[in-house]
């Protein structure tokens, strides 16, 4: 999976993890909320992508 992300994708993942670590260090409850928001956004984006691919006959 990491080979498909490329350098920018890996750098983005590092920044996201570092950001969560920084927030979790100071406010663990807020970090948990942010993690839930990010997971929700990923699930919505995946659902939208699957829907669009289905409409185009690719799924």
C-alpha positions as CSV (number, residue, x, y, z in Angstrom):
1,X,0.0,0.0,0.0
2,X,2.8,2.4,0.8
3,X,4.3,2.1,-2.7
4,X,1.0,3.3,-4.2
5,X,0.9,6.5,-2.0
6,X,4.1,8.0,-3.1
7,X,6.3,10.5,-1.2
8,X,3.5,13.0,-0.8
9,X,1.1,10.4,0.6
10,X,3.6,9.1,3.1
11,X,4.5,12.6,4.2
12,X,0.8,13.3,4.7
13,X,0.3,10.2,6.8
14,X,3.3,11.2,8.9
15,X,1.8,14.7,9.5
16,X,-1.6,13.2,10.4
17,X,0.0,10.8,12.9
18,X,2.2,13.5,14.3
19,X,-0.8,15.8,14.7
20,X,-2.8,13.2,16.5
21,X,0.1,12.5,18.8
22,X,0.5,16.1,19.6
23,X,-3.2,16.6,20.4
24,X,-3.4,13.3,22.3
25,X,-0.5,14.4,24.4
26,X,-2.3,17.5,25.5
27,X,-6.0,16.5,25.3
28,X,-6.7,12.8,24.8
29,X,-10.5,13.2,24.6
30,X,-10.2,15.7,21.9
31,X,-7.8,13.4,20.0
32,X,-10.3,10.6,20.2
33,X,-13.0,12.9,18.8
34,X,-10.7,14.0,15.9
35,X,-9.9,10.3,15.2
36,X,-13.6,9.5,14.9
37,X,-14.1,12.5,12.6
38,X,-11.3,11.4,10.3
39,X,-12.5,7.8,10.2
40,X,-16.0,9.0,9.4
41,X,-14.7,11.1,6.6
42,X,-12.7,8.2,5.2
43,X,-15.8,6.0,5.3
44,X,-17.9,8.6,3.5
45,X,-15.3,9.2,0.9
46,X,-15.0,5.4,0.3
47,X,-18.8,5.1,0.0
48,X,-18.9,8.0,-2.5
49,X,-16.1,6.5,-4.6
50,X,-17.8,3.1,-4.7
51,X,-21.1,4.7,-5.7
52,X,-19.6,6.7,-8.5
53,X,-17.7,3.7,-9.7
54,X,-20.9,1.7,-9.6
55,X,-22.7,4.4,-11.7
56,X,-19.9,4.2,-14.2
57,X,-20.1,0.4,-14.4
58,X,-16.7,-0.2,-12.8
59,X,-17.7,-1.8,-9.6
